[in-house]
C-alpha cells in the first residue's frame, strides 16, 4: 500500500510542533508497513517555507509552493491554485494507491482534481468541527462559495474520515456520508507520555490550550476562584498557551484576587508538554467547540484525570466518573464539584490509572494508523486507468 499524504497541518523546520498530530499519524502508518510520501502545501509568501525537502524523524517531507491571494478573496478557488502547483511539481501520482487529504480546502479540492485526472481514490480527513469552513469565513461575501466548494470535496471523496463522530455528524448535516464515513481517532505516544511518581505539595490543576473563547479558560479560572473561596487554599492553576484572551484573562485573575494561585506560562514547546502534565494532578479544558483534542489523551496517558465538555469529541473518549469527568459547557459549578472530588488523592490516583489504561488500550497512534489502513484498503480497489 502506497499513500500520498497531503497536509497543510504539518511540521516545518521553523515550527516542528506545527501539526504534530499529522506527523505522529504518518510515523505510525510507516511503522505498520504503509509506504507514505508527505507533501506540505505552502503559500508563496509563507515565511515558514525554507526548504523543498526535509527529513524529519524518519519521514521525508516535500514542500510545494502555491499562489494564494492575501486574505479571503477567491478562497473558494484556492484548491485549483494548489492543483496547478502540484501538476508542475513533476510528481508521479500514478504510483499511489490512495491520496490522503487533510481538510477540504485547499488540499481536499486539489486532491479531488488529481483523483479525477488519474482515477486514484482519495480520503478527506476532518480534524475540526468547522468542516465546511462556514464559521471561519462567516460574514465574508464569498462564504457560501467556500462552503459549497468544501461540500463538493466531501461529496466526491471515496472516504470521509473524522477524528470523532462529532466531526462526521457535522458533515452529515449537509452531505450524506453515511456509507463512506469513518472515525479514526487521533492518538498519543504512550511510550513518551507516561506517568511518573509525583507527590505535589500543592494541588496542581493544569490547562493547556490557545487562549481563545471556545477553550473555556474563563470558566476554569472562575471554578478555581470558587474553590479558594470555599477554603481550598493549597492549590494552583497553571495555564499554558497564548491567544487573544491572554490579557483579559490575566486582568480577570487580578480582579478575582487570584494572582497567587494562578500562573500563566505562555507558549510551551511541544516537547515540554509531557513534563508539565506529569507534574500535574488534574487537567482541565472545558472547551465547548472541540473535535477531539490530543492534549486530553496526552494528559490521560500521563495518568492525569481530565475534565472536558459534553457534546464535543472528547465525550466519545472519557467515560464519565471512571477515567475522567465531563461537564456541560460554561458550567462553573460542575467543574468545582469534580475538582473537589479529585482532591481526594486516592480517588485521583485511581482515576488516573483508569485514564492511562483507556488510552493504552484504544487511543495510541498505532490504533489510528490501523484504522486508516483499513479505510485505505477499503477504497483502493477503485478502478484505475
Secondary structure, DSSP 4 states (H G I P E B T S, - for coil): -EEEEE-SSS--SS-TTTTHHHHHHHHHHHHTT-EEEEEEEEETT-TT---SEEEETTEEEEEEEE---SSSTTGGGHHHHHHHHHHTTT--GGG-SEEEEESIIIIIHHHHHHHHHHT-EEEEEE-SS-TTSTTTTTTSTTHHHHHHHHHHHHHH-SEEEESSHHHHHHHHTTS--TTTEEE----B-TTTS-------SSEEEEEES-SSGGG-HHHHHHHHHHHHHTT--SEEEEEE--STTHHHHHHHHHHTT-TTTEEEEE---HHHHHHHHHT-SEEE---SS-S--HHHHHHHHTT-EEEEETTSGGGGT--BTTTEEEE-TT-HHHHHHHHHHHTSHHHHHHHHHHHHHHHHHH-BHHHHHHHHHHHHHHHTTS---
